[in-house]
């Protein structure tokens, strides 16, 4: 297997996972951080911008997975880099955006 395929699947997973919060926040009519806000990644972008950005991420993820190599969702060697890309962007996003939404505060019960 070509190692470039694995890199593509990793970034495909990252783009696919990144599409979710932007698209969902936008469809709910809520502003959310995006690279187009001021300051980038900290300020809020409109719901419409987030829908478009989420859609772009979904398309990029699809292209990286479906049109590079021969992705097989049953092949562990293919799904691992995809899942790792999704997991790492998820952890990064939780840490980064948690500072704006209170998600980094430990809960007390």
C-alpha positions in Angstrom: 0.0 0.0 0.0 1.2 3.5 -0.8 1.9 5.6 2.3 0.5 8.7 0.6 -2.9 7.0 0.6 -2.6 6.7 4.4 -1.7 10.4 4.7 -4.7 11.2 2.5 -7.1 9.1 4.6 -5.7 10.8 7.8 -6.5 14.2 6.5 -9.8 13.0 5.0 -10.8 12.0 8.5 -9.8 15.3 9.9 -11.7 17.3 7.3 -14.8 15.0 7.7 -14.8 15.5 11.5 -14.2 19.2 11.2 -17.2 19.5 8.9 -19.7 18.4 11.6 -19.5 21.3 14.2 -19.5 24.0 11.5 -22.3 22.6 9.5 -24.5 21.8 12.6 -23.9 25.2 14.2 -24.7 26.9 11.0 -27.9 24.9 10.4 -29.0 25.7 13.9 -28.6 29.4 13.1 -25.8 29.9 15.5 -22.5 31.8 15.0 -19.4 29.7 15.6 -15.6 30.3 15.3 -14.1 29.8 11.9 -10.9 30.7 10.1 -12.8 33.6 8.5 -13.7 35.4 11.7 -11.7 38.2 13.3 -9.5 37.1 14.9 -9.3 33.9 12.9 -10.4 30.8 15.0 -11.5 32.9 17.9 -14.1 35.4 16.7 -17.5 34.3 15.6 -18.6 33.8 12.0 -22.2 33.9 10.8 -24.3 30.7 10.5 -24.2 31.0 6.7 -20.4 31.1 6.7 -20.3 28.0 8.9 -22.6 26.1 6.7 -20.5 26.8 3.7 -17.2 26.1 5.6 -18.7 22.8 6.9 -19.8 21.8 3.4 -16.3 22.6 2.0 -14.7 20.4 4.8 -17.1 17.5 4.0 -16.3 17.7 0.3 -12.5 17.9 1.0 -12.8 14.9 3.3 -14.8 13.0 0.7 -12.3 13.7 -2.1 -9.3 12.7 0.1 -10.9 9.4 1.0 -12.9 8.4 -2.0 -10.6 9.6 -4.8 -7.2 8.8 -3.5 -6.1 5.2 -3.6 -8.7 2.5 -3.0 -10.2 3.2 0.4 -11.8 0.1 1.9 -13.8 0.8 5.1 -13.4 -2.8 6.1 -9.6 -2.6 5.9 -8.1 -1.8 9.3 -5.1 -0.2 7.6 -7.4 2.3 5.9 -9.8 3.1 8.7 -7.1 3.6 11.3 -5.6 6.7 9.8 -9.1 8.0 9.0 -10.2 7.5 12.6 -6.9 8.9 14.0 -7.3 12.1 11.9 -10.9 12.5 13.1 -9.9 11.8 16.7 -7.0 14.3 16.7 -8.9 17.1 15.2 -11.7 16.4 17.6 -9.3 16.6 20.6 -7.7 19.8 19.3 -11.1 21.4 18.7 -12.4 20.4 22.1 -9.3 22.0 23.8 -9.2 25.1 21.5 -13.0 25.9 21.4 -13.5 24.8 25.0 -11.7 27.9 26.2 -14.5 30.0 24.6 -17.5 27.9 25.6 -16.5 26.7 29.0 -15.6 23.1 27.9 -12.2 23.0 29.5 -13.6 23.5 33.0 -13.7 20.3 35.1 -17.2 19.5 36.2 -18.0 19.2 39.9 -20.7 16.9 41.0 
